[in-house]
Amino acid sequence: MKRMKCLLIFIIGIYMCTLLTAPAIASAHEPLIFTTKNTPSMNMTPFYWMVGIVGGSIAITLSYVGWRKYRAEKNRQSEDDSNN
């Protein structure tokens, strides 16, 4: 069961990486133009979405792990109290 879960996470990770790099690969034949000035036409919305999704995922994961640790310590403490 654990192996199946790891395989599923791996496949989802590969799929997500493919989605994120697909536009870069599709537009690789076009020349890259680097500018140093900020233009009003620059759209930062996709970047903010990416930061929000990644930051939210990290925050949710850390909250879940902290909650599991708190619950395990609480259970261990109640077991120690019942054994004494």
PyMOL Python script that loads the backbone (N, CA, C, O; Angstrom):
from pymol import cmd

cmd.read_pdbstr("""\
ATOM      1  N   MET A   1       0.830  -1.200   0.000  1.00  0.00           N
ATOM      2  CA  MET A   1       0.000   0.000   0.000  1.00  0.00           C
ATOM      3  C   MET A   1       0.867   1.254   0.000  1.00  0.00           C
ATOM      4  O   MET A   1       0.589   2.219  -0.711  1.00  0.00           O
ATOM      5  N   LYS A   2       1.936   1.220   0.821  1.00  0.00           N
ATOM      6  CA  LYS A   2       2.831   2.376   0.896  1.00  0.00           C
ATOM      7  C   LYS A   2       3.534   2.591  -0.440  1.00  0.00           C
ATOM      8  O   LYS A   2       3.745   3.727  -0.866  1.00  0.00           O
ATOM      9  N   ARG A   3       3.889   1.500  -1.090  1.00  0.00           N
ATOM     10  CA  ARG A   3       4.563   1.586  -2.380  1.00  0.00           C
ATOM     11  C   ARG A   3       3.649   2.208  -3.432  1.00  0.00           C
ATOM     12  O   ARG A   3       4.094   2.995  -4.268  1.00  0.00           O
ATOM     13  N   MET A   4       2.374   1.847  -3.383  1.00  0.00           N
ATOM     14  CA  MET A   4       1.405   2.387  -4.329  1.00  0.00           C
ATOM     15  C   MET A   4       1.219   3.886  -4.103  1.00  0.00           C
ATOM     16  O   MET A   4       1.091   4.653  -5.058  1.00  0.00           O
ATOM     17  N   LYS A   5       1.205   4.296  -2.846  1.00  0.00           N
ATOM     18  CA  LYS A   5       1.058   5.708  -2.514  1.00  0.00           C
ATOM     19  C   LYS A   5       2.259   6.506  -3.025  1.00  0.00           C
ATOM     20  O   LYS A   5       2.091   7.586  -3.591  1.00  0.00           O
ATOM     21  N   CYS A   6       3.471   5.977  -2.826  1.00  0.00           N
ATOM     22  CA  CYS A   6       4.679   6.653  -3.313  1.00  0.00           C
ATOM     23  C   CYS A   6       4.679   6.745  -4.836  1.00  0.00           C
ATOM     24  O   CYS A   6       5.067   7.766  -5.403  1.00  0.00           O
ATOM     25  N   LEU A   7       4.249   5.687  -5.483  1.00  0.00           N
ATOM     26  CA  LEU A   7       4.191   5.690  -6.947  1.00  0.00           C
ATOM     27  C   LEU A   7       3.198   6.733  -7.447  1.00  0.00           C
ATOM     28  O   LEU A   7       3.469   7.431  -8.423  1.00  0.00           O
ATOM     29  N   LEU A   8       2.057   6.841  -6.787  1.00  0.00           N
ATOM     30  CA  LEU A   8       1.058   7.826  -7.179  1.00  0.00           C
ATOM     31  C   LEU A   8       1.587   9.248  -7.002  1.00  0.00           C
ATOM     32  O   LEU A   8       1.389  10.096  -7.872  1.00  0.00           O
ATOM     33  N   ILE A   9       2.254   9.510  -5.889  1.00  0.00           N
ATOM     34  CA  ILE A   9       2.847  10.836  -5.655  1.00  0.00           C
ATOM     35  C   ILE A   9       3.913  11.138  -6.707  1.00  0.00           C
ATOM     36  O   ILE A   9       3.998  12.264  -7.197  1.00  0.00           O
ATOM     37  N   PHE A  10       4.716  10.148  -7.053  1.00  0.00           N
ATOM     38  CA  PHE A  10       5.749  10.324  -8.070  1.00  0.00           C
ATOM     39  C   PHE A  10       5.135  10.658  -9.425  1.00  0.00           C
ATOM     40  O   PHE A  10       5.613  11.554 -10.121  1.00  0.00           O
ATOM     41  N   ILE A  11       4.086   9.947  -9.798  1.00  0.00           N
ATOM     42  CA  ILE A  11       3.433  10.190 -11.094  1.00  0.00           C
ATOM     43  C   ILE A  11       2.801  11.575 -11.125  1.00  0.00           C
ATOM     44  O   ILE A  11       2.894  12.274 -12.134  1.00  0.00           O
ATOM     45  N   ILE A  12       2.162  11.978 -10.034  1.00  0.00           N
ATOM     46  CA  ILE A  12       1.567  13.316  -9.981  1.00  0.00           C
ATOM     47  C   ILE A  12       2.655  14.378 -10.074  1.00  0.00           C
ATOM     48  O   ILE A  12       2.463  15.392 -10.746  1.00  0.00           O
ATOM     49  N   GLY A  13       3.790  14.170  -9.415  1.00  0.00           N
ATOM     50  CA  GLY A  13       4.907  15.112  -9.493  1.00  0.00           C
ATOM     51  C   GLY A  13       5.440  15.252 -10.906  1.00  0.00           C
ATOM     52  O   GLY A  13       5.689  16.365 -11.371  1.00  0.00           O
ATOM     53  N   ILE A  14       5.614  14.145 -11.586  1.00  0.00           N
ATOM     54  CA  ILE A  14       6.084  14.182 -12.980  1.00  0.00           C
ATOM     55  C   ILE A  14       5.069  14.913 -13.856  1.00  0.00           C
ATOM     56  O   ILE A  14       5.448  15.706 -14.718  1.00  0.00           O
ATOM     57  N   TYR A  15       3.796  14.649 -13.640  1.00  0.00           N
ATOM     58  CA  TYR A  15       2.742  15.306 -14.418  1.00  0.00           C
ATOM     59  C   TYR A  15       2.758  16.818 -14.192  1.00  0.00           C
ATOM     60  O   TYR A  15       2.647  17.594 -15.141  1.00  0.00           O
ATOM     61  N   MET A  16       2.898  17.231 -12.928  1.00  0.00           N
ATOM     62  CA  MET A  16       2.927  18.663 -12.620  1.00  0.00           C
ATOM     63  C   MET A  16       4.162  19.327 -13.238  1.00  0.00           C
ATOM     64  O   MET A  16       4.062  20.428 -13.778  1.00  0.00           O
ATOM     65  N   CYS A  17       5.311  18.676 -13.165  1.00  0.00           N
ATOM     66  CA  CYS A  17       6.523  19.234 -13.780  1.00  0.00           C
ATOM     67  C   CYS A  17       6.355  19.371 -15.285  1.00  0.00           C
ATOM     68  O   CYS A  17       6.826  20.340 -15.880  1.00  0.00           O
ATOM     69  N   THR A  18       5.695  18.418 -15.893  1.00  0.00           N
ATOM     70  CA  THR A  18       5.447  18.479 -17.335  1.00  0.00           C
ATOM     71  C   THR A  18       4.544  19.656 -17.676  1.00  0.00           C
ATOM     72  O   THR A  18       4.772  20.346 -18.669  1.00  0.00           O
ATOM     73  N   LEU A  19       3.528  19.887 -16.865  1.00  0.00           N
ATOM     74  CA  LEU A  19       2.630  21.012 -17.119  1.00  0.00           C
ATOM     75  C   LEU A  19       3.347  22.349 -16.974  1.00  0.00           C
ATOM     76  O   LEU A  19       3.096  23.282 -17.737  1.00  0.00           O
ATOM     77  N   LEU A  20       4.244  22.438 -15.989  1.00  0.00           N
ATOM     78  CA  LEU A  20       4.932  23.702 -15.763  1.00  0.00           C
ATOM     79  C   LEU A  20       5.983  24.004 -16.815  1.00  0.00           C
ATOM     80  O   LEU A  20       6.236  25.171 -17.115  1.00  0.00           O
ATOM     81  N   THR A  21       6.606  22.966 -17.385  1.00  0.00           N
ATOM     82  CA  THR A  21       7.666  23.197 -18.372  1.00  0.00           C
ATOM     83  C   THR A  21       7.174  23.128 -19.803  1.00  0.00           C
ATOM     84  O   THR A  21       7.924  23.473 -20.716  1.00  0.00           O
ATOM     85  N   ALA A  22       5.946  22.698 -20.037  1.00  0.00           N
ATOM     86  CA  ALA A  22       5.440  22.558 -21.406  1.00  0.00           C
ATOM     87  C   ALA A  22       5.450  23.877 -22.187  1.00  0.00           C
ATOM     88  O   ALA A  22       5.868  23.872 -23.345  1.00  0.00           O
ATOM     89  N   PRO A  23       5.012  25.008 -21.614  1.00  0.00           N
ATOM     90  CA  PRO A  23       5.059  26.248 -22.392  1.00  0.00           C
ATOM     91  C   PRO A  23       6.482  26.669 -22.754  1.00  0.00           C
ATOM     92  O   PRO A  23       6.701  27.228 -23.828  1.00  0.00           O
ATOM     93  N   ALA A  24       7.436  26.413 -21.887  1.00  0.00           N
ATOM     94  CA  ALA A  24       8.825  26.772 -22.175  1.00  0.00           C
ATOM     95  C   ALA A  24       9.382  25.914 -23.308  1.00  0.00           C
ATOM     96  O   ALA A  24      10.126  26.404 -24.157  1.00  0.00           O
ATOM     97  N   ILE A  25       9.026  24.656 -23.317  1.00  0.00           N
ATOM     98  CA  ILE A  25       9.503  23.765 -24.376  1.00  0.00           C
ATOM     99  C   ILE A  25       8.817  24.109 -25.697  1.00  0.00           C
ATOM    100  O   ILE A  25       9.456  24.085 -26.749  1.00  0.00           O
ATOM    101  N   ALA A  26       7.532  24.425 -25.651  1.00  0.00           N
ATOM    102  CA  ALA A  26       6.795  24.731 -26.881  1.00  0.00           C
ATOM    103  C   ALA A  26       7.288  26.012 -27.529  1.00  0.00           C
ATOM    104  O   ALA A  26       7.249  26.131 -28.753  1.00  0.00           O
ATOM    105  N   SER A  27       7.749  26.970 -26.740  1.00  0.00           N
ATOM    106  CA  SER A  27       8.194  28.239 -27.304  1.00  0.00           C
ATOM    107  C   SER A  27       9.716  28.330 -27.402  1.00  0.00           C
ATOM    108  O   SER A  27      10.266  29.428 -27.486  1.00  0.00           O
ATOM    109  N   ALA A  28      10.394  27.193 -27.390  1.00  0.00           N
ATOM    110  CA  ALA A  28      11.848  27.208 -27.417  1.00  0.00           C
ATOM    111  C   ALA A  28      12.400  27.671 -28.766  1.00  0.00           C
ATOM    112  O   ALA A  28      13.530  28.154 -28.833  1.00  0.00           O
ATOM    113  N   HIS A  29      11.629  27.531 -29.826  1.00  0.00           N
ATOM    114  CA  HIS A  29      12.129  27.922 -31.139  1.00  0.00           C
ATOM    115  C   HIS A  29      12.085  29.436 -31.354  1.00  0.00           C
ATOM    116  O   HIS A  29      12.710  29.952 -32.282  1.00  0.00           O
ATOM    117  N   GLU A  30      11.352  30.143 -30.503  1.00  0.00           N
ATOM    118  CA  GLU A  30      11.287  31.594 -30.622  1.00  0.00           C
ATOM    119  C   GLU A  30      12.496  32.218 -29.928  1.00  0.00           C
ATOM    120  O   GLU A  30      12.919  31.723 -28.882  1.00  0.00           O
ATOM    121  N   PRO A  31      13.057  33.279 -30.477  1.00  0.00           N
ATOM    122  CA  PRO A  31      14.222  33.893 -29.832  1.00  0.00           C
ATOM    123  C   PRO A  31      13.831  34.570 -28.512  1.00  0.00           C
ATOM    124  O   PRO A  31      12.744  35.133 -28.382  1.00  0.00           O
ATOM    125  N   LEU A  32      14.728  34.500 -27.558  1.00  0.00           N
ATOM    126  CA  LEU A  32      14.499  35.135 -26.265  1.00  0.00           C
ATOM    127  C   LEU A  32      14.979  36.575 -26.311  1.00  0.00           C
ATOM    128  O   LEU A  32      16.074  36.852 -26.802  1.00  0.00           O
ATOM    129  N   ILE A  33      14.188  37.471 -25.816  1.00  0.00           N
ATOM    130  CA  ILE A  33      14.551  38.884 -25.773  1.00  0.00           C
ATOM    131  C   ILE A  33      14.582  39.297 -24.305  1.00  0.00           C
ATOM    132  O   ILE A  33      13.562  39.241 -23.618  1.00  0.00           O
ATOM    133  N   PHE A  34      15.732  39.704 -23.837  1.00  0.00           N
ATOM    134  CA  PHE A  34      15.880  40.119 -22.452  1.00  0.00           C
ATOM    135  C   PHE A  34      15.879  41.637 -22.376  1.00  0.00           C
ATOM    136  O   PHE A  34      16.645  42.303 -23.073  1.00  0.00           O
ATOM    137  N   THR A  35      15.035  42.167 -21.545  1.00  0.00           N
ATOM    138  CA  THR A  35      15.008  43.609 -21.334  1.00  0.00           C
ATOM    139  C   THR A  35      15.266  43.886 -19.863  1.00  0.00           C
ATOM    140  O   THR A  35      14.910  43.088 -18.996  1.00  0.00           O
ATOM    141  N   THR A  36      15.876  45.001 -19.598  1.00  0.00           N
ATOM    142  CA  THR A  36      16.175  45.353 -18.216  1.00  0.00           C
ATOM    143  C   THR A  36      15.192  46.361 -17.654  1.00  0.00           C
ATOM    144  O   THR A  36      15.179  46.595 -16.446  1.00  0.00           O
ATOM    145  N   LYS A  37      14.386  46.952 -18.481  1.00  0.00           N
ATOM    146  CA  LYS A  37      13.428  47.936 -17.980  1.00  0.00           C
ATOM    147  C   LYS A  37      12.075  47.268 -17.742  1.00  0.00           C
ATOM    148  O   LYS A  37      11.697  46.332 -18.447  1.00  0.00           O
ATOM    149  N   ASN A  38      11.363  47.757 -16.750  1.00  0.00           N
ATOM    150  CA  ASN A  38      10.025  47.251 -16.464  1.00  0.00           C
ATOM    151  C   ASN A  38       9.025  47.964 -17.356  1.00  0.00           C
ATOM    152  O   ASN A  38       8.971  49.193 -17.392  1.00  0.00           O
ATOM    153  N   THR A  39       8.251  47.198 -18.060  1.00  0.00           N
ATOM    154  CA  THR A  39       7.241  47.777 -18.934  1.00  0.00           C
ATOM    155  C   THR A  39       5.875  47.596 -18.288  1.00  0.00           C
ATOM    156  O   THR A  39       5.671  46.641 -17.539  1.00  0.00           O
ATOM    157  N   PRO A  40       4.948  48.488 -18.563  1.00  0.00           N
ATOM    158  CA  PRO A  40       3.614  48.351 -17.979  1.00  0.00           C
ATOM    159  C   PRO A  40       2.875  47.113 -18.467  1.00  0.00           C
ATOM    160  O   PRO A  40       1.897  46.698 -17.846  1.00  0.00           O
ATOM    161  N   SER A  41       3.320  46.519 -19.561  1.00  0.00           N
ATOM    162  CA  SER A  41       2.618  45.359 -20.103  1.00  0.00           C
ATOM    163  C   SER A  41       3.019  44.052 -19.422  1.00  0.00           C
ATOM    164  O   SER A  41       2.479  42.994 -19.745  1.00  0.00           O
ATOM    165  N   MET A  42       3.963  44.120 -18.482  1.00  0.00           N
ATOM    166  CA  MET A  42       4.367  42.895 -17.783  1.00  0.00           C
ATOM    167  C   MET A  42       3.223  42.424 -16.899  1.00  0.00           C
ATOM    168  O   MET A  42       2.647  43.202 -16.138  1.00  0.00           O
ATOM    169  N   ASN A  43       2.903  41.145 -17.008  1.00  0.00           N
ATOM    170  CA  ASN A  43       1.806  40.576 -16.234  1.00  0.00           C
ATOM    171  C   ASN A  43       2.391  39.621 -15.197  1.00  0.00           C
ATOM    172  O   ASN A  43       2.958  38.589 -15.558  1.00  0.00           O
ATOM    173  N   MET A  44       2.261  39.951 -13.922  1.00  0.00           N
ATOM    174  CA  MET A  44       2.825  39.142 -12.848  1.00  0.00           C
ATOM    175  C   MET A  44       1.795  38.200 -12.232  1.00  0.00           C
ATOM    176  O   MET A  44       2.106  37.520 -11.255  1.00  0.00           O
ATOM    177  N   THR A  45       0.596  38.141 -12.766  1.00  0.00           N
ATOM    178  CA  THR A  45      -0.461  37.319 -12.180  1.00  0.00           C
ATOM    179  C   THR A  45      -0.083  35.843 -12.097  1.00  0.00           C
ATOM    180  O   THR A  45      -0.306  35.242 -11.047  1.00  0.00           O
ATOM    181  N   PRO A  46       0.479  35.215 -13.145  1.00  0.00           N
ATOM    182  CA  PRO A  46       0.848  33.800 -13.011  1.00  0.00           C
ATOM    183  C   PRO A  46       1.887  33.564 -11.909  1.00  0.00           C
ATOM    184  O   PRO A  46       1.846  32.543 -11.223  1.00  0.00           O
ATOM    185  N   PHE A  47       2.803  34.498 -11.745  1.00  0.00           N
ATOM    186  CA  PHE A  47       3.812  34.360 -10.700  1.00  0.00           C
ATOM    187  C   PHE A  47       3.159  34.383  -9.320  1.00  0.00           C
ATOM    188  O   PHE A  47       3.520  33.587  -8.453  1.00  0.00           O
ATOM    189  N   TYR A  48       2.213  35.276  -9.110  1.00  0.00           N
ATOM    190  CA  TYR A  48       1.530  35.364  -7.817  1.00  0.00           C
ATOM    191  C   TYR A  48       0.710  34.105  -7.548  1.00  0.00           C
ATOM    192  O   TYR A  48       0.642  33.643  -6.408  1.00  0.00           O
ATOM    193  N   TRP A  49       0.090  33.547  -8.584  1.00  0.00           N
ATOM    194  CA  TRP A  49      -0.637  32.301  -8.415  1.00  0.00           C
ATOM    195  C   TRP A  49       0.307  31.180  -8.007  1.00  0.00           C
ATOM    196  O   TRP A  49      -0.015  30.383  -7.126  1.00  0.00           O
ATOM    197  N   MET A  50       1.477  31.116  -8.647  1.00  0.00           N
ATOM    198  CA  MET A  50       2.438  30.077  -8.333  1.00  0.00           C
ATOM    199  C   MET A  50       2.929  30.216  -6.890  1.00  0.00           C
ATOM    200  O   MET A  50       3.017  29.225  -6.166  1.00  0.00           O
ATOM    201  N   VAL A  51       3.247  31.443  -6.474  1.00  0.00           N
ATOM    202  CA  VAL A  51       3.699  31.675  -5.102  1.00  0.00           C
ATOM    203  C   VAL A  51       2.606  31.290  -4.117  1.00  0.00           C
ATOM    204  O   VAL A  51       2.889  30.677  -3.088  1.00  0.00           O
ATOM    205  N   GLY A  52       1.373  31.638  -4.419  1.00  0.00           N
ATOM    206  CA  GLY A  52       0.259  31.299  -3.533  1.00  0.00           C
ATOM    207  C   GLY A  52       0.031  29.802  -3.425  1.00  0.00           C
ATOM    208  O   GLY A  52      -0.215  29.286  -2.334  1.00  0.00           O
ATOM    209  N   ILE A  53       0.110  29.108  -4.539  1.00  0.00           N
ATOM    210  CA  ILE A  53      -0.111  27.659  -4.527  1.00  0.00           C
ATOM    211  C   ILE A  53       1.010  26.950  -3.784  1.00  0.00           C
ATOM    212  O   ILE A  53       0.746  26.096  -2.938  1.00  0.00           O
ATOM    213  N   VAL A  54       2.254  27.292  -4.088  1.00  0.00           N
ATOM    214  CA  VAL A  54       3.383  26.635  -3.425  1.00  0.00           C
ATOM    215  C   VAL A  54       3.407  26.981  -1.936  1.00  0.00           C
ATOM    216  O   VAL A  54       3.574  26.099  -1.093  1.00  0.00           O
ATOM    217  N   GLY A  55       3.240  28.262  -1.616  1.00  0.00           N
ATOM    218  CA  GLY A  55       3.232  28.666  -0.207  1.00  0.00           C
ATOM    219  C   GLY A  55       2.074  28.056   0.554  1.00  0.00           C
ATOM    220  O   GLY A  55       2.234  27.644   1.703  1.00  0.00           O
ATOM    221  N   GLY A  56       0.914  27.993  -0.071  1.00  0.00           N
ATOM    222  CA  GLY A  56      -0.238  27.366   0.572  1.00  0.00           C
ATOM    223  C   GLY A  56      -0.030  25.882   0.805  1.00  0.00           C
ATOM    224  O   GLY A  56      -0.402  25.355   1.853  1.00  0.00           O
ATOM    225  N   SER A  57       0.560  25.212  -0.162  1.00  0.00           N
ATOM    226  CA  SER A  57       0.842  23.783  -0.006  1.00  0.00           C
ATOM    227  C   SER A  57       1.808  23.537   1.137  1.00  0.00           C
ATOM    228  O   SER A  57       1.618  22.613   1.928  1.00  0.00           O
ATOM    229  N   ILE A  58       2.834  24.354   1.225  1.00  0.00           N
ATOM    230  CA  ILE A  58       3.803  24.214   2.321  1.00  0.00           C
ATOM    231  C   ILE A  58       3.136  24.483   3.659  1.00  0.00           C
ATOM    232  O   ILE A  58       3.350  23.738   4.616  1.00  0.00           O
ATOM    233  N   ALA A  59       2.333  25.534   3.742  1.00  0.00           N
ATOM    234  CA  ALA A  59       1.662  25.866   5.000  1.00  0.00           C
ATOM    235  C   ALA A  59       0.699  24.764   5.429  1.00  0.00           C
ATOM    236  O   ALA A  59       0.649  24.414   6.608  1.00  0.00           O
ATOM    237  N   ILE A  60      -0.062  24.216   4.491  1.00  0.00           N
ATOM    238  CA  ILE A  60      -0.993  23.136   4.819  1.00  0.00           C
ATOM    239  C   ILE A  60      -0.241  21.894   5.282  1.00  0.00           C
ATOM    240  O   ILE A  60      -0.644  21.247   6.248  1.00  0.00           O
ATOM    241  N   THR A  61       0.847  21.562   4.599  1.00  0.00           N
ATOM    242  CA  THR A  61       1.634  20.391   4.975  1.00  0.00           C
ATOM    243  C   THR A  61       2.224  20.545   6.369  1.00  0.00           C
ATOM    244  O   THR A  61       2.149  19.623   7.182  1.00  0.00           O
ATOM    245  N   LEU A  62       2.810  21.702   6.649  1.00  0.00           N
ATOM    246  CA  LEU A  62       3.394  21.918   7.971  1.00  0.00           C
ATOM    247  C   LEU A  62       2.330  21.922   9.065  1.00  0.00           C
ATOM    248  O   LEU A  62       2.571  21.416  10.162  1.00  0.00           O
ATOM    249  N   SER A  63       1.181  22.474   8.786  1.00  0.00           N
ATOM    250  CA  SER A  63       0.097  22.455   9.766  1.00  0.00           C
ATOM    251  C   SER A  63      -0.354  21.027  10.048  1.00  0.00           C
ATOM    252  O   SER A  63      -0.577  20.667  11.204  1.00  0.00           O
ATOM    253  N   TYR A  64      -0.490  20.222   9.020  1.00  0.00           N
ATOM    254  CA  TYR A  64      -0.916  18.834   9.185  1.00  0.00           C
ATOM    255  C   TYR A  64       0.110  18.030   9.984  1.00  0.00           C
ATOM    256  O   TYR A  64      -0.254  17.265  10.877  1.00  0.00           O
ATOM    257  N   VAL A  65       1.379  18.205   9.662  1.00  0.00           N
ATOM    258  CA  VAL A  65       2.430  17.481  10.379  1.00  0.00           C
ATOM    259  C   VAL A  65       2.467  17.901  11.844  1.00  0.00           C
ATOM    260  O   VAL A  65       2.628  17.058  12.726  1.00  0.00           O
ATOM    261  N   GLY A  66       2.320  19.186  12.108  1.00  0.00           N
ATOM    262  CA  GLY A  66       2.295  19.667  13.492  1.00  0.00           C
ATOM    263  C   GLY A  66       1.107  19.116  14.256  1.00  0.00           C
ATOM    264  O   GLY A  66       1.233  18.752  15.425  1.00  0.00           O
ATOM    265  N   TRP A  67      -0.052  19.051  13.602  1.00  0.00           N
ATOM    266  CA  TRP A  67      -1.239  18.510  14.251  1.00  0.00           C
ATOM    267  C   TRP A  67      -1.068  17.024  14.562  1.00  0.00           C
ATOM    268  O   TRP A  67      -1.462  16.563  15.634  1.00  0.00           O
ATOM    269  N   ARG A  68      -0.480  16.272  13.623  1.00  0.00           N
ATOM    270  CA  ARG A  68      -0.237  14.838  13.854  1.00  0.00           C
ATOM    271  C   ARG A  68       0.746  14.633  14.997  1.00  0.00           C
ATOM    272  O   ARG A  68       0.560  13.735  15.819  1.00  0.00           O
ATOM    273  N   LYS A  69       1.783  15.446  15.058  1.00  0.00           N
ATOM    274  CA  LYS A  69       2.761  15.323  16.137  1.00  0.00           C
ATOM    275  C   LYS A  69       2.111  15.654  17.480  1.00  0.00           C
ATOM    276  O   LYS A  69       2.347  14.961  18.470  1.00  0.00           O
ATOM    277  N   TYR A  70       1.304  16.697  17.518  1.00  0.00           N
ATOM    278  CA  TYR A  70       0.608  17.073  18.753  1.00  0.00           C
ATOM    279  C   TYR A  70      -0.310  15.940  19.217  1.00  0.00           C
ATOM    280  O   TYR A  70      -0.338  15.602  20.400  1.00  0.00           O
ATOM    281  N   ARG A  71      -1.048  15.366  18.290  1.00  0.00           N
ATOM    282  CA  ARG A  71      -1.968  14.285  18.634  1.00  0.00           C
ATOM    283  C   ARG A  71      -1.210  13.050  19.124  1.00  0.00           C
ATOM    284  O   ARG A  71      -1.645  12.401  20.075  1.00  0.00           O
ATOM    285  N   ALA A  72      -0.076  12.715  18.483  1.00  0.00           N
ATOM    286  CA  ALA A  72       0.715  11.551  18.899  1.00  0.00           C
ATOM    287  C   ALA A  72       1.303  11.771  20.293  1.00  0.00           C
ATOM    288  O   ALA A  72       1.293  10.856  21.116  1.00  0.00           O
ATOM    289  N   GLU A  73       1.814  12.976  20.567  1.00  0.00           N
ATOM    290  CA  GLU A  73       2.366  13.246  21.894  1.00  0.00           C
ATOM    291  C   GLU A  73       1.278  13.221  22.958  1.00  0.00           C
ATOM    292  O   GLU A  73       1.514  12.755  24.073  1.00  0.00           O
ATOM    293  N   LYS A  74       0.101  13.711  22.630  1.00  0.00           N
ATOM    294  CA  LYS A  74      -1.011  13.693  23.573  1.00  0.00           C
ATOM    295  C   LYS A  74      -1.421  12.255  23.882  1.00  0.00           C
ATOM    296  O   LYS A  74      -1.679  11.919  25.038  1.00  0.00           O
ATOM    297  N   ASN A  75      -1.482  11.405  22.857  1.00  0.00           N
ATOM    298  CA  ASN A  75      -1.818   9.995  23.070  1.00  0.00           C
ATOM    299  C   ASN A  75      -0.744   9.285  23.873  1.00  0.00           C
ATOM    300  O   ASN A  75      -1.058   8.479  24.749  1.00  0.00           O
ATOM    301  N   ARG A  76       0.520   9.574  23.586  1.00  0.00           N
ATOM    302  CA  ARG A  76       1.614   8.947  24.316  1.00  0.00           C
ATOM    303  C   ARG A  76       1.591   9.371  25.782  1.00  0.00           C
ATOM    304  O   ARG A  76       1.840   8.556  26.671  1.00  0.00           O
ATOM    305  N   GLN A  77       1.293  10.635  26.031  1.00  0.00           N
ATOM    306  CA  GLN A  77       1.244  11.127  27.404  1.00  0.00           C
ATOM    307  C   GLN A  77       0.086  10.476  28.168  1.00  0.00           C
ATOM    308  O   GLN A  77       0.237  10.123  29.337  1.00  0.00           O
ATOM    309  N   SER A  78      -1.058  10.317  27.517  1.00  0.00           N
ATOM    310  CA  SER A  78      -2.191   9.663  28.195  1.00  0.00           C
ATOM    311  C   SER A  78      -1.918   8.179  28.444  1.00  0.00           C
ATOM    312  O   SER A  78      -2.389   7.628  29.438  1.00  0.00           O
ATOM    313  N   GLU A  79      -1.163   7.524  27.553  1.00  0.00           N
ATOM    314  CA  GLU A  79      -0.790   6.130  27.782  1.00  0.00           C
ATOM    315  C   GLU A  79       0.195   6.023  28.950  1.00  0.00           C
ATOM    316  O   GLU A  79       0.100   5.102  29.762  1.00  0.00           O
ATOM    317  N   ASP A  80       1.142   6.967  29.032  1.00  0.00           N
ATOM    318  CA  ASP A  80       2.098   6.961  30.142  1.00  0.00           C
ATOM    319  C   ASP A  80       1.387   7.198  31.466  1.00  0.00           C
ATOM    320  O   ASP A  80       1.737   6.581  32.472  1.00  0.00           O
ATOM    321  N   ASP A  81       0.390   8.086  31.482  1.00  0.00           N
ATOM    322  CA  ASP A  81      -0.355   8.361  32.701  1.00  0.00           C
ATOM    323  C   ASP A  81      -1.174   7.146  33.134  1.00  0.00           C
ATOM    324  O   ASP A  81      -1.299   6.879  34.329  1.00  0.00           O
ATOM    325  N   SER A  82      -1.725   6.421  32.186  1.00  0.00           N
ATOM    326  CA  SER A  82      -2.543   5.246  32.532  1.00  0.00           C
ATOM    327  C   SER A  82      -1.667   4.078  32.990  1.00  0.00           C
ATOM    328  O   SER A  82      -2.134   3.233  33.754  1.00  0.00           O
ATOM    329  N   ASN A  83      -0.410   4.009  32.544  1.00  0.00           N
ATOM    330  CA  ASN A  83       0.507   2.950  32.980  1.00  0.00           C
ATOM    331  C   ASN A  83       1.051   3.188  34.358  1.00  0.00           C
ATOM    332  O   ASN A  83       1.430   2.228  35.030  1.00  0.00           O
ATOM    333  N   ASN A  84       1.110   4.426  34.818  1.00  0.00           N
ATOM    334  CA  ASN A  84       1.663   4.728  36.148  1.00  0.00           C
ATOM    335  C   ASN A  84       0.661   4.535  37.198  1.00  0.00           C
ATOM    336  O   ASN A  84       0.953   4.744  38.376  1.00  0.00           O
TER     337      ASN A  84
END
""", "prot")
cmd.dss("prot")
cmd.show_as("cartoon", "prot")
cmd.util.cbc("prot")
cmd.orient("prot")
